[in-house]
Amino acid sequence: MNRFLIPLAIFGILVGFLFVGLSLNPREVPSPLINKPAPHFELPQLHEPGKTFSQKDMLGKVWLLNVWASWCVACREEHPVVTELAKSGVAPIYGLNYKDKREDGLAWLRQFGDPYRLSVFDIQGRVGIDYGVYGVPETYVIDKRGVIRYKRIGPLTPDIVKQKILPLLDELNHG
C-alpha cells in the first residue's frame, strides 16, 4: 500500500508546484537586484559618443533607466507611455539602447520622439547582463543612493505607471 502512496504524494506535490507556477505573472519576476546597488556602468552617449554616462552621475537623484532597442516591437508599444511619463517631469528617464546599432537607435528616436534626458548604447549587451535584462523593454527605478527599487520586465502601461511607478517615485522623492 505504501508503494502506491509515495508516487501519489509526489504527483500531488508536482501538481501543487505547477498550479503555483501558472498563477505567477511573468512580468513580475523577482529580481535579485531589488534593494541592491545598481551595477556600475560607464557607456558612450547615443547622441554624443565622445561623452560617457554612468549610473554614478545620478547619485542624489531618483531616476528611471529604460532599456530599449530599435528592433524591439514592444518598445514601440511602450514608447508613448514613456514619453508621457517623461513629460510629467516626476523623475528623469535615461535610456539604455540595448544590442542595437547606434545609427538605428538614433533613427528610431528621430521617428518616434526622444523622451530621454540622454541615452547610452550597450552594443554588446554587457551592461544588460549586469542588470539581469531578460529582454527589452525593461525599466528600473533607482533611488538617490543608487539602489534599484523596482524592475519592470516588458512594456510600461498607463496602469503600471499610475499604480506602481508614480507612488514609488513620490515615496522616494519625499520619503
Rosetta silent file (secondary structure, phi, psi, omega in degrees, C-alpha in Angstrom):
SEQUENCE: MNRFLIPLAIFGILVGFLFVGLSLNPREVPSPLINKPAPHFELPQLHEPGKTFSQKDMLGKVWLLNVWASWCVACREEHPVVTELAKSGVAPIYGLNYKDKREDGLAWLRQFGDPYRLSVFDIQGRVGIDYGVYGVPETYVIDKRGVIRYKRIGPLTPDIVKQKILPLLDELNHG
SCORE:     score description
SCORE:     0.000 S_00000001
   1 L     0.000  -40.278 -179.992    0.000    0.000    0.000 S_00000001
   2 H   -63.432  -32.980 -178.247    2.860    2.425    0.831 S_00000001
   3 H   -67.868  -16.514  175.174    4.429    1.942   -2.568 S_00000001
   4 H   -90.915  -28.933 -178.304    1.270    3.499   -4.115 S_00000001
   5 H   -73.309  -36.701 -178.860    1.064    6.399   -1.647 S_00000001
   6 H   -63.343  -50.625  177.091    4.593    7.673   -2.260 S_00000001
   7 H   -62.413  -35.773  178.977    4.136    8.183   -6.045 S_00000001
   8 H   -65.555  -40.715  177.999    0.701    9.680   -5.389 S_00000001
   9 H   -65.248  -42.779  178.310    2.181   12.122   -2.845 S_00000001
  10 H   -62.566  -43.666  177.847    4.971   13.095   -5.260 S_00000001
  11 H   -59.898  -42.667  179.179    2.398   13.627   -8.023 S_00000001
  12 H   -62.084  -40.817  178.841    0.334   15.816   -5.673 S_00000001
  13 H   -65.303  -44.432  178.596    3.371   17.954   -4.819 S_00000001
  14 H   -62.120  -40.731  177.270    4.248   18.393   -8.512 S_00000001
  15 H   -63.447  -39.699  177.186    0.669   19.422   -9.321 S_00000001
  16 H   -60.863  -45.662  177.680    0.864   21.956   -6.470 S_00000001
  17 H   -62.660  -41.274  178.487    4.074   23.469   -7.889 S_00000001
  18 H   -61.921  -44.267  179.933    2.529   23.603  -11.355 S_00000001
  19 H   -61.058  -45.240  178.576   -0.574   25.354  -10.006 S_00000001
  20 H   -64.128  -43.755 -179.430    1.528   27.973   -8.180 S_00000001
  21 H   -62.518  -39.127  179.866    3.772   28.487  -11.210 S_00000001
  22 H   -70.253  -21.604 -178.769    0.838   29.037  -13.550 S_00000001
  23 L   -86.805   -7.472 -178.950   -0.609   31.690  -11.246 S_00000001
  24 L   -81.023  147.531  176.638    2.553   33.860  -11.325 S_00000001
  25 L   -88.656  118.113 -177.681    2.828   36.909  -13.565 S_00000001
  26 H   -64.666  -18.282  178.051    5.926   36.500  -15.785 S_00000001
  27 H   -79.150  -14.169 -178.247    6.302   40.306  -15.899 S_00000001
  28 H  -109.430   43.322  177.966    6.753   40.357  -12.126 S_00000001
  29 L   -66.083  124.176  179.063    9.809   38.122  -11.949 S_00000001
  30 L   -64.311  131.887 -178.584   11.514   38.851   -8.640 S_00000001
  31 L  -101.813  134.731  176.022   14.892   40.380   -9.305 S_00000001
  32 L   -67.821   -9.520 -178.561   17.864   39.694   -7.058 S_00000001
  33 L   -86.126  -14.146 -178.964   18.874   43.324   -7.760 S_00000001
  34 L   -61.498  132.073 -178.567   15.909   44.869   -5.924 S_00000001
  35 L    67.292   21.503  174.477   17.193   46.826   -2.894 S_00000001
  36 L  -120.447  155.448  177.586   20.791   46.348   -4.080 S_00000001
  37 E   -58.015  138.965  176.977   23.116   48.970   -5.577 S_00000001
  38 L   -61.809  134.397  178.593   22.657   49.406   -9.315 S_00000001
  39 L   -58.224  144.011 -179.447   25.526   47.704  -11.148 S_00000001
  40 L   -68.088  141.411  168.510   28.244   50.066  -12.317 S_00000001
  41 L  -150.953  155.249  170.474   28.419   51.083  -15.935 S_00000001
  42 E  -145.142  110.187 -174.107   30.057   53.773  -17.977 S_00000001
  43 E  -127.245  156.981  175.684   28.890   53.852  -21.576 S_00000001
  44 E   -69.151  144.515  176.710   29.097   56.228  -24.532 S_00000001
  45 E   -72.564  144.961 -177.845   26.134   58.513  -25.045 S_00000001
  46 L   -64.616  -46.473 -177.185   23.999   57.702  -28.068 S_00000001
  47 L   -78.352  -29.925 -178.601   23.858   61.279  -29.387 S_00000001
  48 L  -132.464   82.046 -174.046   27.422   62.189  -28.415 S_00000001
  49 L   -62.143  -13.879  175.708   29.586   59.041  -28.442 S_00000001
  50 L   -77.083  -13.154  178.315   32.615   61.045  -27.338 S_00000001
  51 L  -108.518  149.872  178.597   30.901   61.591  -23.966 S_00000001
  52 E  -115.582  166.678  175.999   30.062   58.925  -21.434 S_00000001
  53 E  -139.137  142.561 -179.845   27.376   58.499  -18.801 S_00000001
  54 E  -132.606  154.432  175.976   27.495   56.422  -15.628 S_00000001
  55 H   -62.336  -23.877  178.275   24.941   55.457  -13.019 S_00000001
  56 H   -66.962  -23.769  177.851   27.207   57.324  -10.565 S_00000001
  57 H   -64.292  -17.566 -174.705   26.272   60.570  -12.360 S_00000001
  58 H  -102.966    2.474  178.248   22.782   60.164  -10.879 S_00000001
  59 L   -56.348  135.413 -177.936   23.695   59.741   -7.199 S_00000001
  60 L    93.980   -3.388 -179.533   21.484   62.038   -5.151 S_00000001
  61 L  -129.343  146.542  170.565   18.601   61.798   -7.660 S_00000001
  62 L   -87.785  133.044 -176.080   15.702   59.417   -8.147 S_00000001
  63 E  -151.654  167.575  176.874   15.649   58.281  -11.780 S_00000001
  64 E  -117.427  141.619  172.738   14.484   55.663  -14.223 S_00000001
  65 E  -113.676  118.078 -178.801   16.591   53.547  -16.553 S_00000001
  66 E  -111.178  119.788 -179.716   14.596   52.326  -19.551 S_00000001
  67 E   -91.301  123.941 -174.803   16.159   49.570  -21.661 S_00000001
  68 E  -145.421  168.426  176.652   15.035   49.808  -25.293 S_00000001
  69 L  -155.601  152.140  179.745   16.082   48.972  -28.855 S_00000001
  70 L   -67.194  -26.124 -178.241   15.081   49.981  -32.365 S_00000001
  71 L   -86.174   -0.903 -173.826   14.417   46.321  -33.248 S_00000001
  72 L   -90.477  113.445  179.502   12.041   45.869  -30.283 S_00000001
  73 H   -66.118  -42.214 -179.169    8.353   45.745  -31.257 S_00000001
  74 H   -65.839  -24.179  177.686    7.159   46.047  -27.634 S_00000001
  75 H   -66.515  -33.230  176.192    9.275   49.206  -27.258 S_00000001
  76 H   -65.637  -39.917  178.243    7.044   50.907  -29.839 S_00000001
  77 H   -63.459  -40.298 -176.651    4.018   49.915  -27.775 S_00000001
  78 H   -78.929  -26.583 -168.836    5.624   51.304  -24.620 S_00000001
  79 H   -53.301  -44.268  177.952    7.077   54.473  -26.144 S_00000001
  80 H   -62.260  -32.122  178.745    4.012   56.751  -25.756 S_00000001
  81 H   -69.704  -44.139  177.513    3.806   55.783  -22.070 S_00000001
  82 H   -63.210  -40.064  179.557    7.495   56.567  -21.512 S_00000001
  83 H   -62.412  -44.974  178.913    7.038   59.846  -23.382 S_00000001
  84 H   -65.058  -40.713  178.190    4.093   60.884  -21.178 S_00000001
  85 H   -62.945  -41.168  178.613    5.980   59.902  -18.027 S_00000001
  86 H   -64.159  -42.189  179.454    8.968   61.969  -19.165 S_00000001
  87 H   -62.709  -29.544 -179.050    6.714   64.972  -19.888 S_00000001
  88 H   -65.088  -25.519  178.446    5.313   64.775  -16.351 S_00000001
  89 L    72.853   10.357 -176.762    8.778   65.679  -15.033 S_00000001
  90 L   -68.049  -29.045  176.189    8.301   63.495  -11.955 S_00000001
  91 L  -162.734  145.959  177.769   11.715   61.866  -12.490 S_00000001
  92 L   -70.228  143.792  178.227   14.335   61.920  -15.233 S_00000001
  93 E  -115.723  126.903  177.747   14.337   58.953  -17.595 S_00000001
  94 E  -112.893  141.420 -178.027   17.583   57.728  -19.105 S_00000001
  95 E  -100.861  145.305  171.322   17.679   55.244  -21.948 S_00000001
  96 E  -118.745  101.490  179.627   19.880   52.212  -22.391 S_00000001
  97 E   -76.636  113.037 -165.143   19.908   51.352  -26.090 S_00000001
  98 E  -104.007  123.419  175.542   20.458   47.591  -25.920 S_00000001
  99 L    47.578   50.953 -174.763   22.260   45.437  -28.520 S_00000001
 100 L  -131.202  158.776  172.022   21.469   47.933  -31.224 S_00000001
 101 L   -82.353  138.559 -178.523   23.384   49.807  -33.883 S_00000001
 102 H   -53.597  -46.572 -178.178   23.918   53.435  -32.949 S_00000001
 103 H   -61.917  -37.843 -179.881   22.533   54.675  -36.279 S_00000001
 104 H   -68.645  -40.749  177.100   19.387   52.552  -35.877 S_00000001
 105 H   -62.933  -43.863  179.033   18.798   53.833  -32.354 S_00000001
 106 H   -63.947  -42.356  178.935   19.201   57.448  -33.453 S_00000001
 107 H   -63.788  -39.479  179.796   16.831   56.937  -36.418 S_00000001
 108 H   -62.650  -44.831  178.790   14.254   55.303  -34.131 S_00000001
 109 H   -65.620  -37.086  176.298   14.345   58.279  -31.733 S_00000001
 110 H   -63.341  -39.938 -176.876   14.012   60.715  -34.650 S_00000001
 111 H   -72.651  -43.849 -171.804   10.998   58.806  -35.928 S_00000001
 112 H  -104.106   -8.726 -177.636    9.142   58.243  -32.637 S_00000001
 113 L    99.731  152.170 -175.939   10.456   61.087  -30.463 S_00000001
 114 L  -115.893  100.546 -178.964   13.096   61.147  -27.758 S_00000001
 115 L   -84.603   -3.630 -170.589   11.712   61.124  -24.198 S_00000001
 116 L   -90.528  145.499  170.616   15.115   60.506  -22.581 S_00000001
 117 L   -59.366  -41.165  169.753   17.387   63.011  -20.861 S_00000001
 118 L  -165.417  161.034  174.767   20.014   61.029  -22.714 S_00000001
 119 E  -122.326  147.507  172.297   20.568   57.505  -23.917 S_00000001
 120 E  -112.295  160.681  177.705   23.675   55.390  -23.754 S_00000001
 121 E  -121.646  136.291 -176.138   24.347   52.466  -26.029 S_00000001
 122 E  -120.042   74.160 -171.853   25.291   48.968  -24.993 S_00000001
 123 L   -60.666  -33.216 -177.945   26.003   47.366  -28.360 S_00000001
 124 L   -95.093   -8.328  176.706   27.328   44.116  -26.880 S_00000001
 125 L    79.434   14.735 -177.793   24.756   43.865  -24.087 S_00000001
 126 H   -66.435  -41.158  178.630   27.289   43.630  -21.264 S_00000001
 127 H   -68.161  -38.237  175.915   25.511   46.167  -19.049 S_00000001
 128 H   -56.869  -39.319  177.606   22.232   44.429  -19.822 S_00000001
 129 H   -63.646  -45.186 -179.692   23.720   41.214  -18.443 S_00000001
 130 H   -61.315  -32.893 -179.770   24.806   43.001  -15.250 S_00000001
 131 L   -88.767   -0.067  178.093   21.273   44.354  -14.823 S_00000001
 132 L    70.555   35.116 -178.910   19.694   40.959  -15.466 S_00000001
 133 L   -66.811  124.230  176.009   17.886   42.060  -18.624 S_00000001
 134 L   -85.713  -36.431 -177.709   15.580   39.276  -19.840 S_00000001
 135 L   175.804  159.360 -177.721   14.500   41.193  -22.923 S_00000001
 136 L   -92.409  150.943   -2.474   13.538   44.668  -23.918 S_00000001
 137 L   -83.187  155.911  171.105   11.833   46.772  -22.847 S_00000001
 138 E  -140.577  149.638 -178.317   12.685   46.794  -19.166 S_00000001
 139 E  -133.879  137.449  179.034   12.515   49.665  -16.713 S_00000001
 140 E  -121.373  138.494  170.232   14.311   50.226  -13.421 S_00000001
 141 E  -104.100  125.666 -175.810   13.550   52.784  -10.711 S_00000001
 142 E  -121.478  131.001 -174.821   16.754   53.787   -8.928 S_00000001
 143 L   -84.398 -177.596 -174.863   16.779   55.817   -5.717 S_00000001
 144 L   -63.670  -24.454  179.738   19.017   58.682   -4.548 S_00000001
 145 L   -90.418    1.443 -179.671   21.578   56.263   -3.086 S_00000001
 146 L    83.866   23.266 -178.395   21.871   54.382   -6.391 S_00000001
 147 E  -101.730  133.131  176.784   19.783   51.420   -5.210 S_00000001
 148 E   -72.332  124.256 -178.545   17.388   49.631   -7.564 S_00000001
 149 E  -109.599  -16.476 -178.949   13.924   49.830   -6.011 S_00000001
 150 E  -158.036  145.003  175.093   11.765   48.440   -8.836 S_00000001
 151 E  -135.811  130.265  175.904   12.173   46.466  -12.042 S_00000001
 152 E  -115.576  123.231  174.060    9.560   46.062  -14.753 S_00000001
 153 E   -96.432  125.364 -178.873   10.025   43.402  -17.396 S_00000001
 154 L    99.126  178.179 -174.434    8.055   44.254  -20.518 S_00000001
 155 L   -67.124  141.133  168.817    6.326   47.427  -21.631 S_00000001
 156 L   -69.970  144.241  175.279    5.196   50.059  -19.172 S_00000001
 157 L  -122.247  162.415  176.551    1.457   50.670  -19.353 S_00000001
 158 H   -56.036  -38.062  179.310   -0.571   53.626  -18.066 S_00000001
 159 H   -65.412  -42.378  179.229   -1.905   51.398  -15.255 S_00000001
 160 H   -64.470  -41.986  178.234    1.568   50.314  -14.148 S_00000001
 161 H   -60.549  -47.031 -176.992    2.759   53.924  -14.171 S_00000001
 162 H   -68.347  -43.149 -172.847   -0.266   55.033  -12.143 S_00000001
 163 H   -87.023  -28.978 -174.838   -0.372   52.123   -9.691 S_00000001
 164 H  -119.041  -51.761 -172.553    3.336   51.337   -9.177 S_00000001
 165 H   -68.019  -54.261 -176.228    5.783   53.823  -10.686 S_00000001
 166 H   -61.507  -45.639  176.604    4.232   57.151   -9.603 S_00000001
 167 H   -60.802  -39.499  179.095    3.560   56.112   -5.975 S_00000001
 168 H   -66.194  -43.490  178.754    7.096   54.717   -5.679 S_00000001
 169 H   -62.152  -40.255  178.483    8.642   57.863   -7.187 S_00000001
 170 H   -62.681  -45.005  178.765    6.612   60.020   -4.796 S_00000001
 171 H   -61.799  -45.196 -177.540    7.763   57.921   -1.839 S_00000001
 172 H   -69.877  -34.669 -179.882   11.410   58.012   -2.919 S_00000001
 173 H   -77.883  -29.505 -173.989   11.384   61.747   -3.649 S_00000001
 174 H  -119.112   -7.532 -175.454    9.545   62.792   -0.488 S_00000001
 175 L   -91.161    0.000    0.000   10.008   59.910    1.932 S_00000001
